[in-house]
Amino acid sequence: MSAESSTITVRLVRSFEHRNFRPVVYHGVNLDQTVKQFITFVQKGKGLKTLYFLSDTMKIIHQAHKSKTGELVVSLEDDDKLILKEESTLKAAGVANETELAFFCEEDYRNYKANPVSAW
């Protein structure tokens, strides 16, 4: 598979407190598109609930052949390196084939990060 056409898994995070998310796999993702273009593509996905349209931030959770975090939804560390900037391309942001991303509302993430308590 070429570097420009990759398989990416996106966790659509509904709730950090309840650890509720839906993984969606995208095949043939062009890594030369901007993060903003990919966010728009994911938001227009079939069958997505209105809640996911409020999502505005993507963060790298895991990359192939690297260690995984112990957090069940998304790691609360390294935001400066792992949160994707909208103006950069996916490739420049560090996304590669078989990368797993979280897609969430930044405000919800900041609230959870300030008080990381699970509700179940």
Residue, then its C-alpha position, 0 to 999 in steps of 0.5 A: m500500500s502506498a504512503e499516499s493511500s492508507t488505512i486509518t481507523v478513527r474512534l468517534v468519541r461520544s463520551f470520555e466519562h462513559r468511555n463510549f466511542r465507535p471505531v470506523v475504518y477508512h480505506g484508501v485515505n490520501l495522506d496528502q490532504t489536510v487535516k481539515q479536509f479529512i475532518t470534513f470527510v469524516q463528518k459527512g460519513k454515512g450514519l453518523k449521529t448529529l453528536y459527531f458533527l460537534s467533534d472538531t479535534m483529531k488526536i493520534i492514539h496509536q501508530a502501527h508497530k509502536s506501543k499503545t497507551g493504557e487509556l481506554v479512549v484516548s491518552l491525556e498526554d502529549d497533546d502538543k505532539l499528538i493533536l493534529k493541526e488543521e492546516s497541516t497534511l495528514k502525512a506532515a502531522g505524523v499519520a501513516n498507514e494503520t494509524e488510529l485516531a480519536f475524533f472528539c469535541e475539544e471542549d469535552y476533552r479539556n473538561y475530562k482532562a481537568n477531571p478524569v473520572s469515569a462514570w461507570 
